[in-house]
């Protein structure tokens, strides 16, 4: 009976047995990555908070404008006029030369 040949896959090493967090430089690198992610997320959160404040302010402006328009309609007797008053103007079309 022959002994099977051993290859490089059969060499026993400690690869994978050492936890990465026990190596100091890798732990510090992971901490720096986490801090950078935290800074990015904090910035995103502030931008989102500002966007929400801008939207809320615009909603208040819309309500104020709506209220003023409704009041002006009530004072004017409800008569709605469009932009032009008077007979329609016919200016003709326009021509394009190619």
Secondary structure, 3 states (H helix, E strand, C coil): CCCCCCCHHHCCCCCCCCCHHHCHHHHHHHHHHHHHHHHHHHHHHHHHHHHHHHHHHHHHHHHHHHHHHHHHHHHCCCCCCCCCCCCCCCCCCCCCCC
